Amino acid sequence: MKNETNIKDIVVYVELENQELSQLSLQLISKANELTKVTGGEVSACLVSHQKVALPSLPECLAELKIFQLIQPRFFIANHYAQLIIAYLQETQPLLVLVGSTPIGKAMAPIIAVAFKTGLTADCTDLLIENQTIVQVRPAYGGNVLAEIVTKTTPKVCTIREHAFSENLVFTKSVTKKISYEVLNLETNVELLYQKPIKKAEKQQSRIKIIVGKGVKKKADLELIEKLSKKINGEILCSRGLVERGWFTPESQVGLSGKSLQGDIVITLGVSGSVQFCSGIKNCSCVIAVNNDPNARIFSVATYSFCSDLYEVVESFMKN
Ligand SMILES: Cc1cc2nc3c(=O)[nH]c(=O)nc-3n(C[C@H](O)[C@H](O)[C@H](O)COP(=O)(O)OP(=O)(O)OC[C@H]3O[C@@H](n4cnc5c(N)ncnc54)[C@H](O)[C@@H]3O)c2cc1C
C-alpha cells in the first residue's frame, strides 16, 4: 500500500484512432508529463480494445501502457470498461486520473469516481499545480467565469476536452517492454441486436476555417459563403446561433459546447464573439473578424478586425 504522501503518479485513459493513440490521448499524456515534472511521479496509460493492438511507437515519458483486450463482449459497455480501469487504478494508486471528454470517457468517468468515492471534474480546460495541490480549471456559469476546483480526495478524476492542451511529446521506437497486455472474456447479459452505422465526418485537412454567425441573414446566403470557402479552400463552421436556427448540425459548432480549434486561421463572419464562442478559438493562430458593429466583442480577440457588412466584404473578395 502506498503512503498517502507518496501518491504522485498520473494515469491517463487513452483511446485509439486507426491503431494509433488518438490526438486527444496524446494531449492528455503531454499534460500529465508536464504535471509529473512537479509531482515527481510517473505517467502510465491504460486502454480497452476489442482487437489486438500493435502500437508502433509510444511517448517516451510513458512508464507503462496497460492494454485490456476484451474478446467478449465485442461492444462497449461502460460498466465493463470502468471495472477494468478501476482494477488498474487500485493497482497503481495514482494521484490523478485523466479521461478524454469522448462518449466513452464521459460514460466511464463517473463510474470510476463513484467506485473511489472521489470527486469528478468534467470538461476541464486546464490543470495547474498550486501549493503542491492539483487545481482543475473549468468554465462555470455559462462560461462567464473560470472555476478553480480542488478535489480533496484521491484519486482526483477529471475529463478533458480535445485541444485543451497541446501534444508536445517525444516518441521512442522500441517500446515493447512498456506494453503490458491482458486478454479477457467478460460475462454479460446484454445482447447486441443491431448497430446503427455512424457516418463519420470527413476529416478536413484545411487549416482555414470560415465561421459564420447570426449576422448571415438567410440560409440561401450560405451559397455565397460556400463559394468563398471553395476559393480559399476553407472549411465552413458556425456559431451556436446557426445550429439553433437548424442550418448546421452540432458537429459544426465552435465554442464551449462545440469544438475547440487549435492553430487554425479563422475568419468569422457575423459572429458577435460571446465568451462561450471565443473559448473555442482561443488557441487559433490568426483570427480575422468581420462584423458591422464597432463594439462587437469579437474584435477584442481578433488579429485583424473589419468593421463592415459581411456581404460587402465577401463579395468584394470574390471579385478580386
Ligand atoms: C452554456 C452555454 C454554452 C454555449 N456554447 C456556445 C458555443 O459553443 N458556441 C457558440 O457560438 N455559442 C455558444 N453559446 C451561445 C452564445 O452565448 C451566443 O448566444 C452565440 O455565440 C451567439 O451567436 P452569434 O455570434 O452567431 O450571434 P449574435 O450574438 O446574434 O451575433 C451576430 C453578430 O452579427 C453581426 N452582424 C449582423 N449583421 C451583420 C452583417 N450584415 N455584417 C457583419 N456583421 C453582422 C452583429 O453585429 C452581431 O455581432 C453558449 C451559451 C451558453 C449559455
The ligand as a Gaussian input file, in Angstrom:
#p B3LYP/6-31G(d) Opt

LIG

0 1
 C      -23.701000      27.287000     -21.523000
 C      -23.643000      27.951000     -22.855000
 C      -22.836000      27.393000     -23.831000
 C      -22.730000      27.994000     -25.088000
 N      -21.907000      27.445000     -26.015000
 C      -21.742000      28.092000     -27.198000
 C      -20.840000      27.582000     -28.172000
 O      -20.203000      26.519000     -28.005000
 N      -20.713000      28.285000     -29.336000
 C      -21.377000      29.438000     -29.588000
 O      -21.201000      30.021000     -30.664000
 N      -22.256000      29.918000     -28.692000
 C      -22.469000      29.275000     -27.516000
 N      -23.361000      29.778000     -26.631000
 C      -24.243000      30.888000     -27.078000
 C      -23.563000      32.253000     -27.001000
 O      -23.793000      32.829000     -25.723000
 C      -24.124000      33.223000     -28.058000
 O      -25.523000      33.288000     -27.918000
 C      -23.798000      32.817000     -29.501000
 O      -22.408000      32.591000     -29.634000
 C      -24.212000      33.935000     -30.437000
 O      -24.001000      33.546000     -31.775000
 P      -23.681000      34.638000     -32.911000
 O      -22.443000      35.369000     -32.547000
 O      -23.743000      33.928000     -34.197000
 O      -24.981000      35.573000     -32.826000
 P      -25.166000      37.035000     -32.277000
 O      -24.679000      37.185000     -30.887000
 O      -26.603000      37.387000     -32.529000
 O      -24.224000      37.923000     -33.195000
 C      -24.461000      38.215000     -34.540000
 C      -23.448000      39.284000     -34.932000
 O      -23.547000      39.514000     -36.315000
 C      -23.314000      40.895000     -36.527000
 N      -23.951000      41.240000     -37.810000
 C      -25.259000      41.325000     -38.114000
 N      -25.421000      41.614000     -39.413000
 C      -24.171000      41.705000     -39.959000
 C      -23.688000      41.999000     -41.247000
 N      -24.506000      42.198000     -42.281000
 N      -22.351000      42.033000     -41.438000
 C      -21.483000      41.826000     -40.412000
 N      -21.905000      41.558000     -39.159000
 C      -23.224000      41.483000     -38.926000
 C      -23.939000      41.607000     -35.339000
 O      -23.328000      42.861000     -35.132000
 C      -23.648000      40.625000     -34.212000
 O      -22.457000      40.985000     -33.533000
 C      -23.483000      29.180000     -25.365000
 C      -24.297000      29.736000     -24.384000
 C      -24.375000      29.139000     -23.148000
 C      -25.233000      29.762000     -22.102000

